[in-house]
Amino acid sequence: MEAIIVEKLTKVFKTKIKREGFKGSIRSILKPEFKEINAVNELSFTVNEGEIIAFIGPNGAGKSTTIKMMTGILNPTSGSISVLGLNPITQRSQLSYRIGTVFGQKSQLWFHLPPIDTFKLLGSIYEIDSKKLNQRISYLSEVFELRDLMNIPVRKLSLGQRIRCEIAASLLHKPDIIFLDEPTIGLDVVAKQKIRELIRLMNKEEKTTVFLTSHDIGDIEQVCKRVIIINNGSIVLDESVKNLKHNYFSKKIVGIRYYDKPQYDFKNFHVVKDSGQSLKIEIDTAITSIDYAVSQLMKAGKVADITIEDIPLEEVISMIYRQSDKGDDAYESVQKILGSI
Ligand SMILES: Nc1ncnc2c1ncn2[C@@H]1O[C@H](COP(=O)(O)OP(=O)(O)OP(=O)(O)O)[C@@H](O)[C@H]1O
């Protein structure tokens, strides 16, 4: 069943044009001029219950604006949104009992108080009875490893510890959907891994639908099953992460080092780089199997080392961003680019 249905969602911001200099400022007051920014443009998509979606795009693509409209913070200019069957604008308070939000750059925890105080306060706001609240806090403290942090003022926590508390706080009322806007921003590698593990765990254990935005490809690869890419307020790609990899990763890069200069005349794949004893080969696995390619490479000389790599997802996604900026079809363009690497 669908947890989120978004149809032709549009948000246009009207902002005052600021003129330069003193005279300009006076003119702006007396005769204001406005410009319109099409932050979100006729966006349509659905999210099924229990899915983990990455909603990504370059800076200014319209991700936060979309999340704000889905959570009832911003009014759409046009289009419709249904989140868990509710209208986020007219049924915002009902919806708030069923969704959780984490904005990585903003805190919902009281900065000078220990997390336990915010948890208790949120418990009262969500009208959770005290026995259930204590059980829930105890469960989340266990899973998120918060026991030793619960009584330390939030300002004294590390960023990683604080984000663990933020996510736990947003899950206090057992929401059906959690919106995570850049939850791993600024975290070190270990803290990022921990957050990713916890998101996966909550999705598995509590069937929480996860709607996540991030600029970190690791979040997408390791946590999400499906990715929606937006640019300039419109969807440029909506694909399962598995398909994205499959469609865009038929090409492999093989690095091979020989003991001596190899003798070769490869027919079905081409050498991208020849540095004497080392070769870099590109193989299109849709045409040539890895087995065959490796067997040909072995015939060219005595092999000292071999590596096989995908083209990094990060590179593919940045190509999609660049191509969609030019208004090209994402899939075709990327195939074209990969063909010329
Ligand atoms: N309150 C606002 N008033 C005017 N323009 C706005 C407002 N909020 C966002 N915008 C504009 O709308 C566009 C989309 O912004 P949004 O914050 O949704 O992008 P984003 O994809 O979340 O970007 P980022 O990855 O940098 O957070 C941008 O051009 C931004 O400047």
The ligand as a MOL file (V3000), in Angstrom:
LIG
                    3D

  0  0  0     0  0            999 V3000
M  V30 BEGIN CTAB
M  V30 COUNTS 31 33 0 0 0
M  V30 BEGIN ATOM
M  V30 1 N 11.7700 30.2940 1.7150 0
M  V30 2 C 12.2820 30.4130 0.4830 0
M  V30 3 N 12.1330 31.5650 -0.1980 0
M  V30 4 C 12.6090 31.7070 -1.4530 0
M  V30 5 N 13.2720 30.7370 -2.1090 0
M  V30 6 C 13.4540 29.5780 -1.4850 0
M  V30 7 C 12.9760 29.3410 -0.1510 0
M  V30 8 N 13.3030 28.0750 0.2200 0
M  V30 9 C 13.9570 27.5410 -0.8190 0
M  V30 10 N 14.0490 28.4310 -1.8390 0
M  V30 11 C 14.6640 28.1910 -3.1620 0
M  V30 12 O 14.0520 27.0330 -3.7210 0
M  V30 13 C 15.0140 26.2300 -4.3900 0
M  V30 14 C 15.0220 24.8290 -3.8010 0
M  V30 15 O 15.5320 24.9050 -2.4820 0
M  V30 16 P 15.6430 23.6250 -1.5200 0
M  V30 17 O 16.1250 24.1230 -0.1900 0
M  V30 18 O 14.3600 22.8820 -1.5410 0
M  V30 19 O 16.7690 22.7860 -2.2400 0
M  V30 20 P 17.5310 21.4700 -1.7400 0
M  V30 21 O 17.4400 20.4900 -2.8410 0
M  V30 22 O 17.0150 21.0430 -0.4010 0
M  V30 23 O 19.0160 22.0240 -1.6250 0
M  V30 24 P 20.2150 21.6110 -0.6180 0
M  V30 25 O 20.7420 20.2950 -1.0720 0
M  V30 26 O 21.2040 22.7100 -0.8430 0
M  V30 27 O 19.6620 21.6040 0.7680 0
M  V30 28 C 16.3390 26.9750 -4.2640 0
M  V30 29 O 16.5240 27.7540 -5.4220 0
M  V30 30 C 16.1400 27.8670 -3.0490 0
M  V30 31 O 16.9280 29.0250 -3.1360 0
M  V30 END ATOM
M  V30 BEGIN BOND
M  V30 1 1 1 2
M  V30 2 1 2 3
M  V30 3 2 2 7
M  V30 4 2 3 4
M  V30 5 1 4 5
M  V30 6 2 5 6
M  V30 7 1 6 7
M  V30 8 1 6 10
M  V30 9 1 7 8
M  V30 10 2 8 9
M  V30 11 1 9 10
M  V30 12 1 10 11
M  V30 13 1 11 12
M  V30 14 1 11 30
M  V30 15 1 12 13
M  V30 16 1 13 14
M  V30 17 1 13 28
M  V30 18 1 14 15
M  V30 19 1 15 16
M  V30 20 2 16 17
M  V30 21 1 16 18
M  V30 22 1 16 19
M  V30 23 1 19 20
M  V30 24 2 20 21
M  V30 25 1 20 22
M  V30 26 1 20 23
M  V30 27 1 23 24
M  V30 28 2 24 25
M  V30 29 1 24 26
M  V30 30 1 24 27
M  V30 31 1 28 29
M  V30 32 1 28 30
M  V30 33 1 30 31
M  V30 END BOND
M  V30 END CTAB
M  END
